[in-house]
Amino acid sequence: MGASPHAAVLAEAADDNAFPALSFGVRVPTHGAAKVHSLFDRAANLELAGQRLVVLLDATSPNVPHGIRLGAHAWRELRASVRVGDTLAFEGGGLRFARTGWRVDLSGARGWHVDLSGTHAGCGDARVVNGLAAASAIARTVHVRAGDPVAAAYSRRLARVKPPLESAIRQLRADTAIDQLHRLLGVGCGLTPAGDDFIVGCLAGLAIGTRYEAERRRFLMDVAGGLDFSATTLISRQHLSDACHLQFAQPLAELAVAITVGAADVLSKLEAALAVGASSGADGVAGLLFGLQAWLPLPQPCSAAQGIERERGRPTHEHRTYGHAA
């Protein structure tokens, strides 16, 4: 027997209240209660128990492990209706807002994640060498706005932390590495402070530098398990938690993979990663390159970046400036 006209009307009404998601990250839960924590032009943070976040994003935003991306129309409608403090519930196949009845439908959405645990860089491939050298040369030219005292203080702190942190990584001394990373936690301005972004990137670099070696893998797990995020912002804590589970935002993860496989689009992936936020992307890239090179020291030919840029007909990035994320 076919569905009754009354059932069809109810189904259509229910569909009117549902916004289909485009994609969702691997760390989005299937069940649990939450409330709207904060709202931005292109993001809405939802807080679950245990100070865990899920973020709703518009279609122009990149994927993140704890994110759900919505199409343009769905995002406009939802963003206009939700308020800070609204309650919602994750339920089978999506989530529902209690006050408005709006539902985000995940049933047809694409699951998203990039697994760095099985991606490892090696120094035997000239494409890897040149890609890393080019990315490093460009990243070194990125700087913060002059006259920013918070950025200057972070830069001084980072300069003091790098040498003992690099030594601890190479000697596989997890306790020392944790102590040094804690010196960066919460340092810098913004919802995700610069030091936290560097830590996230550093963990990504270490993840792709383990080279299937048990000692390195154990060191990475010890560091990830020993970090205490309580001294930073809630939004930043979620990104750090993702990183400690070896899950990273799309631009950083795709840059890491591009470097490790010697992909031809390393520089376009670098551009995408640097473009995240006002400076979050640049800080994360700096951490990625630091973590990778601490375990995989590669030659840095000074002409590598210029050579690759010339092949593609693009100018070098000698004067690009990035500020700190708000």
N, C-alpha and C positions, 0 to 999 in steps of 0.2 A: 504493500500500500504506500502511496505517496504521502508526503507531509501535508498536514492540514493547512488551509490558508492562515489560520490564527498562528500556528507555529512558524510559518514563513514570515509573518509580520514581526513576531518576536525576534526571530533570528536576524532580520534586517535591522531592527532597532538596536539589537546588541552590537551588530557590526558597526553601526553609526557611532558607537561609543569607543570603538577600538582603533588604536593607531598601530599599524604594522611597523615593526622595527626593521631596519636594514641589516644590522649586524649586532652581535653582542660578544663580549670578551669571555675568556675561559674562567674568570673569577667572579662572574655574575652568579648569585645563588638562585636556586629554584624555589626556595620557600623562606619565609621569615617576614616579620613586621619591620617597618621603617618609617621615617619621617623626612620631610624636605629640610635639609640642613642649610643650603645656600643656593642662590640663584644668580646666574650671570647671563650675558647676552646669548651665549652659545652652549651653556652647560647648566645643569641642575644637579646638585649633589644630594644624594639620598643616604641618610645615616641609618645603619642597622645596629643591632645589639653588638656590644664589644667594640664600639667606635670604629666600625668598618663602613666604608662608603661604596656605593654604586653611583656612577655618574651617567645622566642622560645627556646626549650630545646631539648637536645638529649635524646634518649630512656633510657639511664642509670640514668637520673636525676629524682628525685621524682616530683610528681605533686605539683603545687602551684595554688592558686586561680586565678592568672592573667597569667597563663602559658599555652603554647601549646607544647605538646611533639611530636617529630617526630621520625620515625624509623631510623635505622642506615644509610641506603643508602640515604634516603631523607635528613637527617641532613648533611652528608658529601657534597652532591651536593649543597645544599643551602648555607652552611657555606662557601664553596669555592667561591661562586659567589657574595654574598652580601658585601656591603661596608658601612662604617659609613656615614650617610647622605643620603643614598638611600631613596626614597619616596615609599610609598605603600598605599594601601587602603583596609580597611575591607569592604567586600561586601557580598552579600547573600551567606552564606555557606562557607566562607573562606576569604582569603586575597591575594592580588596580588601586586607584586613588579613592579614598573613602568619601571625601566631601563632594567631589564632582561626578564620581562614577566612571571617569575616564579609565581606559585600560590600554596598556602597552602590550601588544601581541608579539611574542617571540617565536611563535610556531613556524613562521615562514622565513625567519631571519637566518642569516649566515653566521655560524659560529666562527669566531676569529681567535687565532693565537699564532705566535711565531716561537717555535721551540729552539732556544739557543743551546740547550744541553747536548744536542747531537750535532752541533755545528762547531768545527774546530779549525783554527787558523794554523797554517804551516809556513815556514820560511823558505821552502824549496821552490815555490811558484813565483816567477818574476812578476806575474800580474798582481799577486797578493802584496809583494814588496812595493811595487809602484803605487798601488791603490792606497796602501797605508801611508806611504811617504807623501803622496799628494794630499790626502785628507789631513795629515798632521801639519803639513806646510800651510794649508789654508786656515786650519783651526788656530794656529799660532798667531795669525794676523787679527783675529777677532778680539776686541777689547771692549771694556765698559766705558760709559760716558765719563769724561773728565769731570772732576769736581764732586763725584759721588762718594761721600765719606764711608757709607756702608759697604759699597763695592770695594773701595780701597782697603778697608779693614779685612774684608773677606780675602782679597788677593794676598795680603800679608800673611794671614793665617794659613792659607793654602800653600804658600811658598815654604812655610815652616813645617807643614805636615808631610809634604810630598817625599822628602828624602827618607825619613824613618819609615814611612808607609811603604815605599818601594822596597826598602831593605827587608821589611817584615814579609812582604809578599814573596820575594825571591827566596827567602829562607824558610818559608812556610810556617811562620810564627803567627798563628791566628790571634792569640791574646793581644799581642802588640799591634797587629793590624786593626783589631776592634778598637783599641784605645785611641789610635790615631784617627780612625773614621769618626769616632765620637767627638773629637775636637772640631769636626766640621758640621756636626748635626745642628740644624737650626740656625746656622750662621749665614747672614745675608738677608736681604729683604724679600718680600713677596709671600704668596700663599704656599709656594714651594721654594724655600730659601736655596740660594746658590749652592751651599754646602751639601744639601740633601740631593740636589740634582746631580752633583758630582759623584756622590756615593752611589746613586742609582746607575749612572754610567759606568763607574768603576766595577760594579758587580757584573754588568753586562760584558765588560772587557775580560774579566776573570772567567766568566762562563764560557767564552769562546776561546780561551787560552789554556784550558785544562789538558787538551790533547789526549784525552782518554786516560790520563795518568791518575791512578787511585789516590796518590798523596795530594795532588793538586785538587782533585774533586773533594776529598775529605777536608782540606783547608778551606775551600769555598763554602762548604756546608757549615763548617764550624763558625766561620765569619758571619754568614747569613743568619745562623741561629743565635749568635751572641749579641747582635745589635739591639740596642734599646732605643725605641723611637719616641719615648714619652716627652722628650724635650723639644719637640717641634710641632708644627700645625697638624690638624686632623687630616687635611687634604694631602699634605706631604707624607704623613704616616701611611696612607693607603698606597701611594706610589712606592714607598720604601718596602712595604709589605709585599707588593707585587714582585718587586725586584728580588727580595729574599726567597721568593718562590720561583725565581728565574723566569719571570714573566715581565715583559717590558712594552712600553708604548710603541706603536707601529713605526714611527720615523726612526727611533733609535735602534729598534730591533732589525729593521730592514737595512739600515746602514751597517750594522754589525755583520749581518749575513753577506752583504755585498762585498765588504772588505775581505772576509774570510774565504770567499770563493773566487776572489779576483774578478768580480763582475765589471762589465764595461760601464755600468751606470753608477759607479761609486760616487762621483761628484754630484750627480743629481740627487742621490740619496742623502749626501751630506747637506746639500742645500735645504732639503725638506726637514732634516733634523735640526739644523741651525735656525730654521724659521719658527720653531715652536716657542710660543710666548715671546716676551721681550728679551729674555736672556736664558730662560730655562733650557732651551735647546742647546745653546752654546756651552753651558755648564755641563750638561749631560754628555755632549760629545767630548769635552775635555776629559771627563771621567772615563769614558769608554776607551779613548786612545791611551790614557795613562794605564788603565788596568791591563789592556792588551799588551802594551809594550813592556810592562813590568815583567811579564812572563815570556814575551816573544820579541826580544830586542832585534829590530831589523835596521838595515842601513837606511839612512835618510838622505838620498841624493837631492841636493838643493834645487835641481832643475825639474824634479819629477812633476810637481804641480803645474809648472808652466808648460812642460811638454805635453801633458795630457790635455790641458786647456787649449793649447794651440791646435791639437788634433781635432778638437770639437769646435773650434772657431769662437771660443768664449774668452773674455778677458779674465785675468787673475783677480783675486779678491783681496787686494792689499789694503784697502781702506774701509772695509765694512765694519760698522759699529753696532753693538748690541747693548741695550740697557738691561736692567733687572726686571724680572716679571713682577707685575703688580699683584 
